[in-house]
Amino acid sequence: MPLTERQNYLRTAAFQGGEWIPCDLHISAASWTSLREDLEEVLARHPVLFPGFQPGRQDYDHWEYGPAHRPGERFTDAWGCVWDNAWGGLEGQAVEHPLAHWSALRTYQVPDPLVTADRGPANWPAQHDRIAAARTAGHLTVGYLPHGFLLMRLWYLRGFDNLMMDLAEEPPELSKLIQMVVAHNQRIVREWLSINVELVNFGEDLGAQQASIISPAMFRKWIAPAYHQLMQPCREAEAHVYLHSDGHILELVDDLIACGVTILNPQDLCNGIDNLAREVKGRVCISLDIDRQKIVPFGTRREIRELIREEVMKLGSPQGGFMFAGGIYPPTPPENVDALCSALEEFRTYWSDGRAV
């Protein structure tokens, strides 16, 4: 009997040999509202990757981008950070920081995550229902923390330049602030674990284009202990720990694994495919973030196919431990989305259908 999506995912994550490489493609709202029906036609041609997709259900003229994604809007989140946005459908940036001056820390109140999420009311009963429905349907049960849950939240609160100086100068307020943010996130983790999710998704961007945003030594001193406090309860509950990070994070991999990460979502080209094969393959399941800067948005169909083929050959194996996760963002044209989908469909069963023999 063929594996279900859930079974295949869990077997792949545990290096137990799945039947296909899991492939998760996210279409940004910015791409939806720019490509519209052209993108619908592409997705309809690839039911393996987009099962159940039905064209004609999107209202592009009344698209709700959501907080911090609306063009020209200033939005204040639950932490008091003010966001500005210039391009609809893409996240803006925090431009005003409630703790820009440490004097504000004395009276600062961290939001209650059981009452309010980062950008709107929290609805935990609905989340409990969602998990129960997924479990009943035989789907993977997944909890998550908001993107930018720790290091990024610190610079949203302090401002990026201020935080970089904090990490160098080590004022006593920094430790207090980190523990406040950790305690907030611990309540979210406990809530997910109380309903026995199988995976908790952590996401923030630790890397720049060619190096990590902070040094490995700073990460080890200030951030890794906080990650450990959040991730180890997940591992003790036998839930997978999925960590997404944009940017170059190769020098942080040892620490991330030690913190409890079981599925790592690094970007491919800025870390290097060969580097990931040498430093990461076989140590932790790789959920590879497919290039969105060069080949996928600007390359030819042949170049896109070759990228996917190379990644499957170098990072995959019959034992599993390899997945794809991709995002479609402007200016990727519909023909390149189609090329990417075709390549993923062509190689998703490479390690299980006899071609690798």
N, C-alpha and C positions, 0 to 999 in steps of 0.2 A: 504494500500500500504506500503511495507517495506520501512524503512528509507534508504536514501543513506549513504555512508561512511561519507560525510560531515555532514549531519543532525545528524547522530548517534554520531559523535565526539562532535559536539557543544552541543547537549542535555546532553551528559555525562559530559562535562566540566561544564555545568550550573546546574547540579543536577536536571535535568528534566526527568531522566529516559530513558536511551538508550535501544536499543534492544539487544546489545551485548557489551562486554567489548572491547574497541579498543586495538589492539595488534600490536605493531610496532617492528619488529626485524631487526636490522642492522647487516650485515655480514661484518666484517673488511676485508680489502684487505689482511692482513696477513693470515687470515683463508682461504680466497678464494684461494690464491696461494699455500697453504700447503695441503688443502683437495681436491681441484679441482673437478673432476668428481664425487667423492664420495659425496661431498656437493651438487652438482647439483641433484643427485638422491634423496636426502632428500627433497630439496625444491620442486621438481616435485611431491612428494607425498603429499604436503600440499598446494593445490591451494587456500584454504580459506585464508591462511596467505600470500601467494605469488601469487596473481592472475596474470595470463598472463605470468608467468615465463616459459621460454623455454630453455631447456638444449642445450649445444653445441655452444653457442654464445660467450663464453669467450676465449680469447687468453692468456693463463697463461704464456706462454714463453715470451710474450712481454707486460707484465702488466705495466701500467704507474702509479706508486705509488703517484706521485705528490710531490710538495715541502715539505721539512721537514719530508718526509716519505721514502726517498730513502736511502738504506743502504750505509754507508761510505761517504755520501755527507755532505759537509758544505754549508748551505744555509743561505743567508742574506735576511731577510724579509723587508717589506716596512718601518719599524720603525728603521732599522739598527741593529736589534738583529740577532746574528749568531746562527744557529741551527746545532746540530750534531745528527746523526742518526746511530743506530747500527742494527736495525731490520726492514727490508723492510715491509711496510704496517702498521707500528705503528708509531705514532708521536714521533719525537725525543725530545730533550730538548734544551732550549736556554743556550748557554755556553759562549757567549760574549755579553756584555750589554753596549749599547751606552751611558747610563747615569750612569755608575758605579761610576763616580766622578761628584759631583754636578756642578763643573765648566763648564761641557759640556752643562748644561741646558740653559746657556745664548744664545747660538747660535743654539740650537736644533730646528729642524723644524718637526712638526707633519705631517704625510702624509695626502694628501687630499683624503678622502674616495670616492669622486665622480670621481676621476681619477684613483686611485690605491687601490685595496683591500690589505689585509695583505700580501698575497703571490702571487700577480700577478695583471695584469691590471683589473680595475673595468669595468664592462660592464652593466651599468644600463639600456640602451635600451633593452638588452636581458632579464633582470630581469622584466622589465615592460611587455614585451611580454609574459614571462612565467606566470605572474600573470593574465594577460588578458586571456590567454588560459585556465588556471585553472578555472577561473571564468565562462568562456563560457561552459566548460565541467561539471560544477557543483561541482568542487572539492574545498576543503578548500584552502584558499589563505594564504600563510605563508611567512613572512619576517624573517630575522635573523641577528644577529650580530655575528662576528667571535668568535669562542670559545676562552675563556680567555680575554673577552672584557674589564675587568677593574682591579680587584685585580691581576689576573695573568699577565696582560699586565704591571702592575707596577713592578712586580718582573722580568719580561723579560727585562725591561728597566734598572732597578737598580741592579739586582741580588738579589736572595732570602735573603741572609744574610743581605745585605744592607737595603732592604726594612723592614725587621723585626726590625732592629735598628732604622730606620726612624719612624716607628709607635710608638716606645717607647720614642725616644728622641724628636720627633716633630719638625724637622727643618722647617723653613719657606718655603723652596723649595718644600716640600711635598704637601702642599695645591695647589701650583701653578701647579705642575705636574698632580695632580688628575683632576683639572679643565681642563687642556689641553686634557687629555684622555676623559673626559666627553664630552667636546665640539666636539671632533672627532666623538664620538658615537651618539651624538644628531643629527648630520647631517645625519647619517645612519637611525636613527629612523624616522626623518622627511621625508626622501625619501620613506620609506616603507609606512608611514601613508598617504603620498600624493597620493598613488594609492590604498588606502582603503583595506589593508590586514586585515584579520580577526584575525590573531595571529602573534605576534612577539616573536621569539625564542631567549632567552638569555642563554648563557651557559658558565660557568667556574667552577672550582673545589675549593670549599670553605672549604672542610673537609679533614682531615687525617683519619686514621683508627678508632680512638677512640675519637676524639675531633675535633672541628673546627680548621682550620689552624691559625686563629687569634682569640682572645677572643671575646665573645659577646660584651663587652664594646668597644673594638677597632673597631669591625665591625660597631657598632652603631655610633661611632664618625666619622670614616673616610670613610666607604664604603656605608652604608645605605643611607646617603644623596645623594650620587652620583647615586645609584640605583633609588632613588625616582625621581630624575631629568629625568631619562631615561624612567622609567616605567609609571609615571603618565600621560604623554601625550598619551600613548597607551590606558590607561583606559578611558581617556577623549574622545578618538576616538572610544570607545567601542570595542577595539581589546583586545583579550586575551593576557596575559603576561605569557609565558611559561619559567620557569627557570630550567635548568639542573645544578646539582652539584654532582660530585663524593664526597664520604667521609661522615663522620659524621657531620651533620648540624642541629641536633635536637634543639640545643639551639639557633639557628638563625631563627627558623621558624616564631616566632612572628614578628620579624623585616622584614622578607621577605614578609609576608602577608601585613604588613603596607606599604611596598614600592610599592605594587601593583600586586604582583604575584597572578595569578588566577589558574595556573596549575603548580604544583611543582613536579619535577622529582628527587626524592631522591633515593639513593641506599637502598636496603632492609635490608641486614643482618648487615651492619655496623651501621645502625640507629636502628635496631630492629623492627621486625614486630609488636610486642605488643606496643612498644613505639610509633610507627607511628599511630597505632589504637587509642591510648590514647591521643596523642598530636596534631595530624594533621587531622585525618579522620573527614569529615564533615565541616571543616573550609576552606579548599581549595581542589580543585581537585588534587588527587594524580596520577601522571603518574609514576608508580613504576618501577625503574630500577632493573631488575632481576639480582640476584647474578651471578657474573662472576669469583669469586675467589675460591669457595669451591664446592658447590653442582652441579652446572651446568657443570663445566669442569671435576670434579672428581667423582661425585656421581653416584648412580645406577639409573636405570629408575624409580624405585619405589620412591626413594628419591626426584627425580626431580618432579614427579607428586605430591608428598605430599607437597613440597614447594609451588607449584602453588595453590594447593587446599587450603592450610592454608592462603595464601595471599588473595585469593578471598573471603574466609569465613570471615576473620577478617577485611579486608579493603574495600570490596565491599558492595553494598547495592542496593535495588530496585530503589533508587533515582539516582543512578549513582555516579559521583564524583570519579571514579576509572578507571584507564587504566594501561596497561602494556607497557613498553619500554625496550627492551633488546638488548644487544650487544654480538655478538659471536666473541671470540678472542682465539688465541692459549693458552693452548693446548686442547681446547674442541674438542673431537672426533665427527665424524658424527653421531654416534649412540646416543650421548647425545643431539645433535641438534635435532634429530628426536624425542627423548623423550620430550624435551621442547616443540616442536611444537605440539605434540600430546596432551600434558597436556593443553596447551593454547586453543586448539580447543575443548577439552572436557569441560572446565570450562568457556569459554567465554560467554555462554548464561545462566549460572547458575542462575542469578538473574532475568531472564526474561522468562524462559521456564517452570516455575512451580516447579522446583526441590527445590526451597527455601521455598516453602509453608509448 
